[in-house]
Amino acid sequence: MNAGTRTFVDHLLRRIGEGDPDRVASLYAEHVDWKLDWPAGEHGRRTTPWIRHRSTRAEVADHFRQLADHHVPGEADTRIERVLVDGDDAVVLGEIRQTARATGRAYRSRFALHLTVREGLVTRHHVYEDSLAVTRAFDEA
């Protein structure tokens, strides 16, 4: 296990929990490989605009701003179950619990977050989550 990667990931997760998008983004490389496992096309674009691919530090900050804007403050919880580390790579496994601001519906989504840390910055951020749970929470129908 790479203790430096584990320490960095723990620090990143604390920053994300603090909720300051610019402080979170400062831990990402200027150019980042950011992907979300989400159906292709326009699926959910109107109701979940934060769920899209990104490529810059500024877009990382924007992601966390949009995420906060679309959820009810104080009704979020993230449970980290395990962090697996192999060199510069880490996989965070857990569950998020949020409430959609637009509908008031609460949801849970299991996730896996694959991070790569190089030279003290995140260079890869790939999320695999339960997109159906998120979509249902934001669906106006």
C-alpha positions in Angstrom: 0.0 0.0 0.0 1.2 3.5 -0.8 0.8 5.5 2.5 1.1 8.8 0.6 -1.8 8.0 -1.6 -4.0 6.8 1.3 -3.1 10.0 3.3 -3.9 12.2 0.3 -7.3 10.4 -0.3 -8.3 10.8 3.3 -7.4 14.5 3.1 -9.5 14.9 -0.2 -12.5 13.1 1.4 -12.4 15.5 4.4 -12.2 18.5 2.0 -15.2 17.2 0.0 -17.1 16.8 3.3 -16.3 20.4 4.3 -18.2 21.6 1.2 -15.9 24.3 -0.2 -15.7 23.7 -4.0 -12.6 25.8 -4.6 -10.7 24.1 -1.8 -11.7 20.7 -3.1 -10.7 21.7 -6.7 -7.3 22.9 -5.5 -6.4 19.2 -4.9 -6.9 18.4 -8.6 -4.5 18.8 -11.4 -5.1 21.6 -13.9 -6.1 19.0 -16.4 -8.0 16.0 -15.0 -9.5 12.8 -16.5 -13.0 13.1 -14.9 -15.6 10.6 -16.0 -18.9 9.4 -14.6 -20.6 6.1 -15.4 -23.8 7.5 -16.8 -26.0 6.7 -19.7 -24.9 8.3 -22.9 -26.8 11.1 -24.6 -29.1 13.7 -23.0 -30.3 11.4 -20.2 -30.8 13.6 -17.1 -29.1 16.7 -18.5 -31.9 19.0 -17.4 -32.3 17.7 -13.9 -28.8 16.5 -13.1 -26.4 18.9 -14.9 -23.5 18.2 -12.5 -23.3 14.6 -13.9 -21.1 15.0 -16.9 -17.5 14.5 -17.9 -15.0 17.3 -16.9 -11.4 18.0 -17.8 -10.2 21.1 -15.8 -9.7 22.1 -12.2 -12.2 24.9 -12.8 -14.8 22.4 -14.0 -14.2 20.3 -10.8 -15.1 23.3 -8.7 -18.2 23.8 -10.8 -19.2 20.2 -10.3 -19.2 20.6 -6.5 -21.1 23.9 -6.8 -23.8 22.4 -9.0 -24.0 19.3 -6.8 -24.7 21.5 -3.7 -27.2 23.7 -5.6 -29.3 20.7 -6.6 -29.5 19.1 -3.2 -31.1 20.0 0.2 -28.4 21.4 2.5 -28.0 19.4 5.7 -29.7 16.3 4.3 -26.6 14.7 2.9 -24.5 11.8 4.2 -21.7 9.9 2.7 -20.6 6.6 4.2 -17.2 5.4 3.2 -16.9 1.6 3.6 -13.5 1.0 2.2 -10.5 2.6 0.6 -8.3 0.3 -1.5 -4.9 1.6 -2.5 -2.4 0.3 -5.1 0.5 2.7 -5.8 -0.9 6.0 -7.2 -4.4 4.5 -7.5 -7.2 4.4 -4.9 -10.7 3.1 -5.0 -13.2 4.5 -2.5 -16.3 2.3 -1.9 -19.4 3.6 -0.2 -22.9 5.1 -0.3 -24.2 8.6 -0.6 -27.5 9.8 0.8 -29.0 13.0 -0.6 -32.3 14.8 -1.0 -33.1 16.3 -4.4 -34.0 20.0 -4.0 -36.4 20.0 -7.0 -38.6 17.2 -5.8 -37.8 16.8 -2.1 -37.2 13.1 -2.7 -34.4 11.4 -0.7 -32.2 8.8 -2.4 -29.3 6.5 -1.7 -26.7 5.5 -4.2 -23.9 3.1 -3.8 -20.7 4.2 -5.5 -17.1 3.4 -6.4 -14.7 6.3 -7.0 -11.4 5.5 -8.8 -8.8 8.1 -8.1 -5.2 8.5 -9.4 -2.9 10.8 -7.4 0.3 12.0 -9.0 2.7 14.7 -7.7 0.2 15.5 -4.9 -2.8 16.1 -7.2 -5.8 14.1 -8.5 -5.2 13.3 -12.1 -8.1 10.8 -12.5 -11.6 10.9 -11.0 -13.9 8.2 -12.3 -17.3 7.6 -10.5 -19.5 4.5 -10.9 -22.8 5.0 -9.1 -26.4 4.0 -9.1 -27.6 6.4 -11.8 -31.2 5.0 -11.7 -31.6 6.0 -8.0 -30.4 9.6 -8.8 -32.6 9.9 -11.9 -35.7 8.7 -9.9 -35.1 11.3 -7.2 -35.0 14.1 -9.7 -37.7 12.9 -12.1 -40.6 15.4 -12.1 -43.1 12.8 -13.4 
